[in-house]
Amino acid sequence: AVVSTQSGHYGREDTDDVKNQILLEFYFHTIQFAKSKGMNYAQTSSLFTIMKLVHAMCISTPYNNNKTTFTYFKQLLVKHSLQRPPYSVGVFDVSQVQAITDYALNTYFRHFDMYKYAFTPKVRIDISFHYDGIPETPEPIVVAEPTQPEEEQEEVEAETVEEEEPAPELESEEMKQLRDMIQVAMGAELKQLQGRLEKLIIEQDAKISRQVEALEESIGLKSGAKSPAGKKRK
């Protein structure tokens, strides 16, 4: 059986009604199971009491006690399945014990967390410390500040913002030395980079000049070269 509850937000007035509906459905399905297995009056009453005690164990604490509750359920079932008076009474046989165990696992213990959520209060822990020999700290007294006009309040807020601006921190001697070392290293590196760039530019210019001269020679446009029209005819 699946525990069903009405959807929606419940207030304090409806909490008891919801719990009663859940319990009624739980008890109803327990009795229906006993009838479906052909149990007599004593067996039905014993099963009803066992499930009721198991539910009481479940909601006895808001913390997780699933294993403890299931162990308690098995102990109650054993006490009603063995004929050893006065310690136990043989109400159920072996097949009924197996059927009751399967029923409890598939219904109540499958929805164990839902029953605990519905029937146990939320836990709220307020922690306070008290040290021996030290007086307790008195409650802070809240003094109502006098109201100021909006213009004066804006001026006060502006002055407060200006005062809260952090003052520039003075540079320490170690920071100055570190900054000077970084500047020297960066300056030397920049000079080397500048020299390599200038050398690369000169090499590129010379290479381009050679390529231009070779091109001019191939087409006869180099300065000083004689054109075919300037030759004397014989």
N, C-alpha and C positions, 0 to 999 in steps of 0.2 A: 504494500500500500504506500502511496506517495502522499506525504503531508502537504496539504494545499492550504494556502492562506489567501485572503482577499488582497488584491493589489491596491496600493494607495498609501497615503501617509496617515498613520494612526496617532492620535493624541493619547493622553493619559487615561481618558475616559474609555477609550476603545481597547486599551491594552488587555484588560481582564477578559473582555468578550472574545478577543482573538485567541487568547490562551485557552479559554474554555472550548472554543470550536476545535482547536487542535487536539485537545485531550479527548473530546467526544469522538472525533474521527479515529484517534489512536485506539481507544477502548472498543469502539464499534468493530473495527477490523480485527482486533484480537479475538473478540467473541465469534466473529464470522469464521475465522480460521479454525477455532475450536470446533464449531459445528461442522465445518467441511471435513474434519478428520474424525467425526463421529465420537467425540469425547463426551463422557458422562458429566454429571453435575460436579463431582469432586475434582475431576481433571480440569474442567473449564474454570472452576473457581481458583484452583492452584495456578493455572497458567495466567489468569487475570492478575492475581496477586504478585506473581513473579515479575511480570512486565511492569506493574505499577511500582514495585520496589526498585527495579532497574532504572525506571525513569526518575525516581526520587534520588537515586545515586548520581545520575547524570547531571541533574540541575542543582546538586548540593554545592557546587563550586563553579565559578565562571571560568576556571582554568581547564585545560585539556586533561580529562581523566578517562579517555576512551578505553585504554587497556585495563585500568582498574575496574571500570564498570563491566566490561566483558568478563573479567575474572569473577566478579561478584555474580554475574548472571550464570556462569557455569557452576559455581558453588551451590546456588539455589536450585538449579536443575538437578544436580547430583543428589541433593538432599531429598528430592521428591521422586527419585527413580530407583532407590535402593531400600529394601525393607530391612532396616537395622534400627529398630526402636531402642532407645528414645532419640537416637542421633539423626535418623532419616526414615522416611516413609515411602514405600514403593507405590507411588501414584501413577507414574508413567512407565511404559515399557520401552525397550530399546528403540523400536521403530518410531515411537512418538517422540523420544528424546532427540533423535536425528531430525525429525520433521520440525520440531520446535526450534532447534538450533539453526536450521536453514531459514526458517521464517524470520527469526530475530535478526540474522545477518543480512537478509535481503530487504528488510523493512526498517526496523528501528536503527540498527547500527549503520546502515548505509546512509541514513539521514541524521546521524548523531549530531553533526555540527549544526544542523538547522534547529533541532530541538534545543540545543544549548543556547543558540542565538536568541530563540524566541522566549526562553524561560529564565535566563540568567541576566542580571544587570551588568551594565558596563562597569569596568574597573577604572577608577581614577585614583592615582596615588599623589598625595601632597606631602612633600618631604620638607622638613624644617630641621635645622641644626641648633643645638644648644650646647655650649661649652661651659663646663664647670669653672666657676671663679670669674667668668666674664659676664658683665651685665648685658641684658638683652638690648639690642639697638631700638631706640624708640621709633615710632612711626613718623615719617616726615610730615611736617605741617605745611599744608598748601595755603599760601597767602594769595588772595585774589589781587592781581595787578590792576591799578587804576587805568581806566580806559583813556586813551589819548585821541585827539583828532587825527583824521587820516593823513593830513599834510605833515604833522609832527611825527607820526608813526613812520611815514615814508622817509623822512630825513634821518630818523634814528636808525632805520634799517640800512640806509645808504652809508651812514657813518660806520655801522657795524661791519658791513661788507668791506669797506676800505681798511678798517682795522684788522680784519681777518686775513688780508692779503699777506702771504708769507714774505718776510724780509729776505733779500738775497744773501745766500750763505757765503761767508768769507772762504776764499780758496786757501787751502793749507799749503805748507811748503812742499810736502810730498807730491801733491797734485800739480803744483807748479813745475817741479822737476820732471814729472812724468809728461806733462804737456810739452815742455821744451824738448825732451828726448823724442817725442813723437813728431814734432815739427822738424827737427834736424833729420830724422830718418826719412820723413816724407820729402823733405827738400832734396836730399841726395838721390832718392829714387826718381823724383821728377826730373832732375838734371840728367840722369842716365837715360831716362825715357825720351827726353827732348833730343839728346845727342843721337840716339838710335833713329829717331824719326827724321832728323836732318840728314843723316847719312843715307837713309833709305830713299829720301826725296832726291838727293844728288844722284844716286845710282839710277833711279828711275828716269831722271832727266837725261843722263848720259845715254842710257839705253834707247830712249826715244829719239835722241839726236842721231845716233848711229843708224837707226832704222829709217829715218827721214833721208839721210845722206845716201844710203843704199838705194832707196826708192828713186831719188833724183838721178843717180848714176844709171839706173836701169832704163830710164826714159830720156836721158841726155839733157837733163835740165840743170846739171850741176854747174856752178859758176866756173868759167874758164874753159868749158867744153865747147868745141867747134860744131856748129850746126852744119848739116849737109848742104845747105844753100850757100854757105860762105866759102866753099871749096872752089878753086880756080879750075876752069875748064881747059883742057888741052886742045 
